[in-house]
């Protein structure tokens, strides 16, 4: 999860099983909430079960033409068929587009948007540069929704200074930050923004006395979203956390390799019609959290085509009857013809995810997992280790990235289907978090993510099946014990 505050379960005590935060900030606004959370976490997760979506994925799917929307509205059936046929030629096989898209159409809740331009952003500095550039160019409004919101710097400027300058210039600024993820952010930062006329919403406040939408301390907003003027969106795994200010270390060598501040992450910048879907997610959360009324007159402008990328934005919440991205991801893996390459910060898969990965490997798909060698959550790391034996036996290739804190969440399948977002390969992303992920169809983005993946592999170590089987018995027992807290991870 987040750099800087490092948490997956909301239970914040350093002694609480599953905590990815060493301690809670001592500011007064968080002292009282801490007393409630240890009890609340146990109560709210006592009856949680992983969703079973196999019936959805395995259902017959006769409709093979997905819903495609362009800048001027929906494409005709013939136009959609032409687009899908072109995509099939780009990939290694047609099945991931034919069967998967029909399933995705039923559960994703959002259309495939054509005419977008996407830019993959590698690590914090590239992302911060893009964020500050977009904010600086804002003319009407700036909407931010972040799990961790801190006063980060970019191009020798502080985020607070840039936002306040824009507000004084007449640009409306609206911010959603997660109450738990932003625990360590000084109150002075929020006070300064509020005094400048910036609208702030504290997502699911930890203090029950501040809750406006029911008390849900274990439901967190894990999204990382920026929308500017309804025309540009940036999303992915990068929090607005000062941890990322140390510089981009991807591919570094020498002494830099051992820096404790090296965070490997990925975001994506989107320009074009798909931005409207990101904006809608922001507005839904704002309303659900009972934020102040907004002037939305220019929030959803008509956006002309900016490029050739086809994008679907998937917003997931614990309120979904069907977990949208989870189902989409499983159907994509299950439909893969040749390759499934996954990078994830926290690998705590559900039984259905393990089954889907092993089935893909056994039918000859090149399944590769890039996972962290070290983690800010020892429990999550151990729980993931407990699945290695079954995955390796099935032919899944596992690589562990060393000397960097892996926080990226990307998937690339068959050289044509890609996903970049905030969802980890864990229970928490399925059961408790609001998440946002972008599915991009096309060879160009997939090829770029594959290059990044291969570059990361050069700094990783493959997990040897025989050596893994011979690991100490104490380690195996410790991995088994983590089952007790699996749903919180």
Secondary structure, DSSP 8 states (H G I E B T S, - for coil): --TTT--SSS---TTSTT---S-----GGGHHHHHHHHHHHHHHTTT------HHHHTS--------EEETTEE--HHHHHHHHHHHHHHSS-SHHHHHHHHHHHHHS-S-EEEEEEEEEEEHHHHHHHHHHHHHHT-SSEEEEEESSB---EETTEEHHHHHHHHHHTT-EEEEEEETTTTTTS-HHHHHHHHHTT-EEEEET-SSGGG-SS---TT-EE--EEEEETTTEEEEES--B-GGGGG---TT--GGGGG-TT-EE-EEEEEESTTHHHHHHHHHHHHHHTT------TTTT------SSEEEEEEEE-TT-SS-HHHHHHHHHHHT-SSEEEEE-S-B---HHHHHHHHHHHHTT-EEEEEEESS-S-HHHHHHHHTTHHHHHHHT-EEEEE-SSEE---EEEETTTEEEEES--BSHHHHHTEEEEEEEEESHHHHHHHHHHHHHHHTTEEE--HHHHHTS-HHHHHHHHHGGGGGGG-
